[in-house]
Amino acid sequence: MAYATVDELAGALRIAVTATNTDGLQACLDAAAVEIDHTISAVEGSDPIDSPLVNRVNILRGVEWWKANDAAFGVIGYDETGALQAPRNGFRRHAATLIPLKEQWGVA
Protein backbone atom coordinates (compact mmCIF):
# COMPACT_ATOMS: atom_id res chain seq x y z
CA MET A 1 0.00 0.00 0.00
CA ALA A 2 1.41 3.36 -1.04
CA TYR A 3 1.80 6.21 1.44
CA ALA A 4 0.93 8.90 -1.12
CA THR A 5 -1.68 9.42 -3.79
CA VAL A 6 -1.36 9.49 -7.56
CA ASP A 7 -2.43 13.15 -7.43
CA GLU A 8 0.43 13.96 -5.03
CA LEU A 9 2.97 12.24 -7.27
CA ALA A 10 1.62 13.93 -10.40
CA GLY A 11 1.85 17.28 -8.60
CA ALA A 12 5.49 16.64 -7.73
CA LEU A 13 6.16 15.70 -11.35
CA ARG A 14 4.21 18.74 -12.57
CA ILE A 15 2.04 16.61 -14.83
CA ALA A 16 -1.71 15.99 -15.05
CA VAL A 17 -3.21 12.68 -14.05
CA THR A 18 -4.74 10.99 -17.06
CA ALA A 19 -6.28 7.62 -17.80
CA THR A 20 -3.09 6.78 -19.68
CA ASN A 21 -0.59 7.52 -16.90
CA THR A 22 -2.55 6.59 -13.76
CA ASP A 23 -1.39 2.95 -13.66
CA GLY A 24 2.23 3.96 -14.20
CA LEU A 25 2.09 6.59 -11.47
CA GLN A 26 0.54 4.08 -9.06
CA ALA A 27 3.21 1.49 -9.93
CA CYS A 28 5.94 4.01 -9.06
CA LEU A 29 4.30 4.77 -5.71
CA ASP A 30 3.86 1.06 -4.99
CA ALA A 31 7.51 0.31 -5.82
CA ALA A 32 8.62 3.09 -3.48
CA ALA A 33 6.28 1.79 -0.76
CA VAL A 34 7.89 -1.67 -0.97
CA GLU A 35 11.29 -0.06 -0.42
CA ILE A 36 9.90 1.96 2.49
CA ASP A 37 8.33 -1.10 4.12
CA HIS A 38 11.54 -3.07 3.73
CA THR A 39 13.56 -0.26 5.30
CA ILE A 40 11.23 0.39 8.21
CA SER A 41 10.86 -3.34 9.02
CA ALA A 42 7.58 -2.82 10.83
CA VAL A 43 6.71 -5.25 13.59
CA GLU A 44 3.87 -7.56 12.55
CA GLY A 45 0.59 -6.29 13.96
CA SER A 46 1.83 -2.73 14.48
CA ASP A 47 -0.36 0.19 13.43
CA PRO A 48 -0.06 1.37 9.82
CA ILE A 49 2.44 4.17 9.42
CA ASP A 50 0.85 7.58 9.10
CA SER A 51 3.72 10.03 8.93
CA PRO A 52 4.47 13.08 6.82
CA LEU A 53 8.02 11.74 6.59
CA VAL A 54 6.89 8.50 4.95
CA ASN A 55 4.57 10.44 2.64
CA ARG A 56 7.43 12.66 1.44
CA VAL A 57 9.79 9.73 0.89
CA ASN A 58 7.06 7.90 -1.05
CA ILE A 59 6.55 10.92 -3.31
CA LEU A 60 10.26 11.66 -3.79
CA ARG A 61 11.14 8.05 -4.53
CA GLY A 62 8.07 7.77 -6.77
CA VAL A 63 9.43 10.70 -8.78
CA GLU A 64 12.74 8.88 -9.14
CA TRP A 65 10.98 5.68 -10.28
CA TRP A 66 8.96 7.67 -12.84
CA LYS A 67 12.04 9.39 -14.22
CA ALA A 68 13.99 6.11 -14.30
CA ASN A 69 12.15 5.40 -17.55
CA ASP A 70 14.38 8.05 -19.12
CA ALA A 71 17.57 6.48 -17.76
CA ALA A 72 17.77 3.13 -19.51
CA PHE A 73 20.73 1.04 -18.34
CA GLY A 74 21.53 3.67 -15.70
CA VAL A 75 22.55 6.26 -18.25
CA ILE A 76 20.89 9.61 -18.85
CA GLY A 77 21.67 11.20 -22.22
CA TYR A 78 21.95 14.92 -22.82
CA ASP A 79 22.91 16.61 -26.07
CA GLU A 80 24.98 19.26 -24.29
CA THR A 81 26.86 17.00 -21.88
CA GLY A 82 26.92 13.53 -23.37
CA ALA A 83 25.84 10.48 -21.40
CA LEU A 84 25.71 10.79 -17.62
CA GLN A 85 25.62 7.70 -15.42
CA ALA A 86 22.78 7.67 -12.92
CA PRO A 87 23.81 7.23 -9.27
CA ARG A 88 23.73 3.72 -7.82
CA ASN A 89 21.66 2.70 -4.79
CA GLY A 90 19.36 5.69 -5.02
CA PHE A 91 17.30 4.62 -2.03
CA ARG A 92 20.16 4.87 0.49
CA ARG A 93 19.52 8.55 1.28
CA HIS A 94 15.80 7.85 1.66
CA ALA A 95 16.57 4.97 4.02
CA ALA A 96 18.58 7.36 6.18
CA THR A 97 15.59 9.70 6.29
CA LEU A 98 13.39 6.85 7.56
CA ILE A 99 15.67 5.80 10.45
CA PRO A 100 13.47 7.47 13.10
CA LEU A 101 10.59 5.20 12.03
CA LYS A 102 12.54 1.92 11.85
CA GLU A 103 11.00 -0.69 14.14
CA GLN A 104 13.39 -3.65 13.84
CA TRP A 105 17.15 -3.81 13.47
CA GLY A 106 18.38 -7.11 12.06
CA VAL A 107 21.91 -8.41 12.30
CA ALA A 108 23.55 -8.32 8.90
C-alpha positions in Angstrom: 0.0 0.0 0.0 1.4 3.4 -1.0 1.8 6.2 1.4 0.9 8.9 -1.1 -1.7 9.4 -3.8 -1.4 9.5 -7.6 -2.4 13.1 -7.4 0.4 14.0 -5.0 3.0 12.2 -7.3 1.6 13.9 -10.4 1.8 17.3 -8.6 5.5 16.6 -7.7 6.2 15.7 -11.4 4.2 18.7 -12.6 2.0 16.6 -14.8 -1.7 16.0 -15.0 -3.2 12.7 -14.0 -4.7 11.0 -17.1 -6.3 7.6 -17.8 -3.1 6.8 -19.7 -0.6 7.5 -16.9 -2.5 6.6 -13.8 -1.4 3.0 -13.7 2.2 4.0 -14.2 2.1 6.6 -11.5 0.5 4.1 -9.1 3.2 1.5 -9.9 5.9 4.0 -9.1 4.3 4.8 -5.7 3.9 1.1 -5.0 7.5 0.3 -5.8 8.6 3.1 -3.5 6.3 1.8 -0.8 7.9 -1.7 -1.0 11.3 -0.1 -0.4 9.9 2.0 2.5 8.3 -1.1 4.1 11.5 -3.1 3.7 13.6 -0.3 5.3 11.2 0.4 8.2 10.9 -3.3 9.0 7.6 -2.8 10.8 6.7 -5.2 13.6 3.9 -7.6 12.5 0.6 -6.3 14.0 1.8 -2.7 14.5 -0.4 0.2 13.4 -0.1 1.4 9.8 2.4 4.2 9.4 0.8 7.6 9.1 3.7 10.0 8.9 4.5 13.1 6.8 8.0 11.7 6.6 6.9 8.5 4.9 4.6 10.4 2.6 7.4 12.7 1.4 9.8 9.7 0.9 7.1 7.9 -1.1 6.6 10.9 -3.3 10.3 11.7 -3.8 11.1 8.0 -4.5 8.1 7.8 -6.8 9.4 10.7 -8.8 12.7 8.9 -9.1 11.0 5.7 -10.3 9.0 7.7 -12.8 12.0 9.4 -14.2 14.0 6.1 -14.3 12.1 5.4 -17.5 14.4 8.0 -19.1 17.6 6.5 -17.8 17.8 3.1 -19.5 20.7 1.0 -18.3 21.5 3.7 -15.7 22.5 6.3 -18.3 20.9 9.6 -18.8 21.7 11.2 -22.2 22.0 14.9 -22.8 22.9 16.6 -26.1 25.0 19.3 -24.3 26.9 17.0 -21.9 26.9 13.5 -23.4 25.8 10.5 -21.4 25.7 10.8 -17.6 25.6 7.7 -15.4 22.8 7.7 -12.9 23.8 7.2 -9.3 23.7 3.7 -7.8 21.7 2.7 -4.8 19.4 5.7 -5.0 17.3 4.6 -2.0 20.2 4.9 0.5 19.5 8.5 1.3 15.8 7.9 1.7 16.6 5.0 4.0 18.6 7.4 6.2 15.6 9.7 6.3 13.4 6.9 7.6 15.7 5.8 10.4 13.5 7.5 13.1 10.6 5.2 12.0 12.5 1.9 11.8 11.0 -0.7 14.1 13.4 -3.6 13.8 17.2 -3.8 13.5 18.4 -7.1 12.1 21.9 -8.4 12.3 23.5 -8.3 8.9 
